[in-house]
Amino acid sequence: MAGFAETEGAGLQDAKRPHAWRYRDYVINSFNANKPIDQFIVEQLAGDELINGSIDKNNSKHLEFLSATSFLRMAPDTTQRNNTLAERNNAIAETLKIVSQSLLGLTIGCAQCHDHKYDPISIDDYYRFRAIFDPAFPLNQWQTPNSRLIDVTNQEVMEERAKIESEAKALEDDLISRRNAHCQKIQELKLETVPEEERDATRQAVLTKPENRNEKQKALLLKHPRVKPVNFIVGLLVEYDGKAFAKFKEEQKKIDAVRNQKPPLSRIRATIESKNLQPVSRIFFRGNPESPKEAVKPSEIIALKQHRKELIVPENDDQIVTTGRRLNYARQLTDGSHPMTARVFVNRIWMNHFGNGIVRNRGDFGIAGEKPIHQDLLDWLANDFVMHGWDLKRLHKIIVSSKTYKQSSTRKPTIEKIDPDNHLFGRSNMKRLEAEAIRDSLLMISGKLDPSIGGPSIPVTENNEGKPVLSSENGRRSIFVQVQRRLPLNILATFDQPVMTPNCNKRKHTTVATQALWFMNDNESLKISEALAKSIMTESTDLTKQLNLLFIKLFAKKPTPEEIHSCIDYFHAQSERLAKQNAEKNPDHLAMASLCQALFASNRFLFVD
């Protein structure tokens, strides 16, 4: 729902966000620590305002709060390349879509240009809501993505970087001095080809700066084109002296290697504002930022203020050093009286467990969305969630310990007649694993899974075939794989990893031929099957025991006698056939790899029943 991505979203020129991973780690750490969700929401909307003063690089809470505000920087933003008023406005609009859908369960985007067609949200409402965020997104004093980065590198790291840079510069200065001296020798050799009566004058001409040369000097250099300035010779040293060029190039690589030892700078893609910056918020005629009309003050959407105490978002809070608009609003969202925040959140958790929410479209609780299947249940869960301190782990426990969750997916004729699509949760739904869980499960069974947590993402690049792959063989979990809008990792895209444009309300689950083809033909699938076959054949030499091990690894259950019989028949048939085709490799190993591949491509492995 946050629209997490590590690129800016500009088509083929999709620039990277090298520091976005800090927000991902913030979310993971918050969930692992069971941070109360009301606190989690406030930090993401207004972490910078919680600091309420100067940023202390050595204060871990300050860094956590700043990382949290990356939530408001996850939307596509192309202003680094095309910093026009229209693109700035679009970046803000996309951010508000993410905020409204994830926290309010409403699609307010169309009210940017006109009153909402279905829900009671006017264009005035939209721009009053937008005014809450305007001090952090000032259209006329815009900061491009790179200029928003906050350097939080501590002094110890900066000193280490300076020390390494000093070493590298000393080496580089020595290289430059020796290379220039070598090029001066080349220059002298070229000057020796000039007639003696013109040599001194030509030398003077080539040593004179181009803008200071007189006409006579220019004529001499045209007459003797082989005589060039030293910097020219340096630039084309590969042509003047290829051997020397190669030598200096190798030295430069060693210097670069020294520089690469510098610890990285710590930067956060944060949202901050200044109290000195209080833009006047205006309604844009038909959503056009070139046509500002009447001014508006910050406010919650009017329909969401009904039946609550009088709520005001101040234009300027005297208690803190920023305007305080986002912090004040975040606290209104999480005070327990808001009609949407808790309901939207518990519905999302329900959907993740059951495949469908109590409100099926979790990004739209409005008139265009579907009504809640069990309104009383949604209200009870939301109220209980708030009353018990917005405790996420407790909410999970309540849901998974319920009779509804414990149901079988077996279809019953009486229920099928009443509710064939299982809208009322009369049984469990079979659910296919998400793309990331499929890849992680494959890594686990092959013994390649790296369980480490946090840090920069593993880069995704294109191979020689134009296929998106990891830049290196890496078994880190899929959540730590770089999320590029234009270039998703092949296996994840094949199994429906969502595209963040600007975010994803609900994942789709398709069944298409490319998924079966991935299991059959992809190099990664073949490597996993071979690694799995090797591991079980190493553990035992008895075929029946190997099959028992294989089924436990894949399905957490031993095979039935019928399954063992079928697998043995398949194994022997494959081994016999492969022995005739490939004399270099062990046919039994190839046959077992083939069996592994067939089993982990099965619905039994891919679906949770």
C-alpha positions, 0 to 999 in steps of 0.5 A: 500500500505504501508503493515502496519502490527503489526507482523514481518511475520515469519509464526508460530513464527510471532513475535509482533511489539508492537509499530507499531501502531504509524505509523498507528496513524501518517497516520490517523492524517496526513489525518485528518489534510489534510497534503500536500501529497508531505510533507507526502511522504517526511516525510515517506521516510526521516523524520529522515533526516528532523530532521538533528541533535539530537532527542529531545524527547520533540519536537512533530515534531521530534516524528512525523517525526520518526513515519513517517519513520516506513513506511520503517519498515513495510515489513516482517522482520524475522531477530530478530529470524534468523539474516542471510545475506539472511534474511537481504537481503530479508527484504530490497528487500521486503521494496523496493517492497513496496516503488516502488509499492506505489510511482512509480507504478512499480514492480521492484522486479524481477530486483533484480536477472536479467534485468526486463522482461517487463519494462526498468529496468536493474539489475544495475538500481535496485541496484542503486535505492537500494543504496539510502536506503543502509545507513539505511539498512546496510547489514553488520552492520544490526540492528534487529527489536528490536534494531531499536526501539528508546526510546522517553519516556520523563523525567516525565514518566521516573521519574514516572516509577522509583518511582513505580519500587522503591515501587515495589522493596521494597515490593519484597525485603521484600517478598524475605527476608521473603520467604528465612527466611521461607525456611531456617527454612525448611532447619533447619528442614531437618538438624534435621533429620541428626544424631547429629554427622554429622549435623554440617558438613552437615550444612557446606556442604549445605551452601558451594557453589557447586563449592567449596565443597570438596569430603567429603561434596558432599558425606554427601549431597548424604547421606542426600538428604533431605537437600537442599540449600535455593535457591533449597527449594525456587524453590520447595516451592510448594512441601515443603510447599504448603500453604506458597507457595500460600501465597507468590504467592498471595503477588507476584501478588500484587507486579506485579499489582503495577509494572503494574501501570507504564506508558508505555515506548514510543518507535518508530519503526523508520528508522535512519542512521548515517553519519559515516556509508556509505556502498559501494553499489554493484550489487549482482550476480543473487540477491545473497548477498554472491556474490557482484560484481561491485560497484554502486552509488545511482540513480533514475531508468534511465527510470524515469529520462528521459525528466527531468532536470539532477537529482543526488542523492548524496552519501553524502550531506554535509548540513545534518548530515546523507548521505541525500540520502533518503531526496534528492530522496524524494524531487525529487519524489515530485518536480512536475516533476516526471512522476509517483508519482502524477499519482500513487497517484491520481489513487489510490484515484480514485480506492477507489471511483470507485472500479477500477482505471484509471489504473486498477492495481494500483501497476503496471503502467508498460508494464505488467499492463493495460494501462490507460482507460482515459490517458488525465484524469489521466494526468489532475488530476495529474497536477491539484493535484500538481498545487494546493499544493498536497491537498488531500481533494480538490482532493476528492471533485473534484472526488465526485462532478463530473458527473462520480461519481454521476452516477447511477449503473443502466445498460443501453443496449446501454452502456452494448453493448459497455462496458459490464465490465464498463471499461470506467465508463459509470455508477457507480459500486456497491461496497461491503463494505470493511471488516473493514467497515462491522464490524464498521457498525455492531458495529454502529447499535448495539450501541457498536461503540467506536469512540475514535482515536489513541493509541495501537491496540486491541490485537487479540488472539485465543479462545479455538476453535482456532478462532481469536478473540479480547482479550476482548469485545471491540467496537473500530473501526477496524482500531485500531484492531491489524493487525497480518499476521498469525492471522487476526480477524475472521470477517475481514479475512472472508470479505477479509481483505488483507494479507500483504505479503509484502503489498496489491495493490488492495483488492479482493472482494469475495462472498463465503459461509463462509460469509453467514455462519458468519452472520447465525452462528457466536456468534458476529453476534447473539450478534449484532442482539440481541442488535439491537433488544433490542434497537429498541424495547426499543424505541417503542412498536409499531411494525410498528414504530419498523420496521421504526426505524430498516430500518433507522438504517440499510439502512437510509431509511424507508421501503415501505408498501410491505417491512413492510408487509413482515417483519410483516409476518416474525416476527409473524411466527418466534415469534410463532415458537420460543415460542414453542421452547424456553419458557425461553426467550421472543419470540417477542425479539427472533423474532425481533433479527432474523429479524435484523440478516436477514436484516443486512446479506442482500446485501442492507446492505453490498453493496453501490449502 
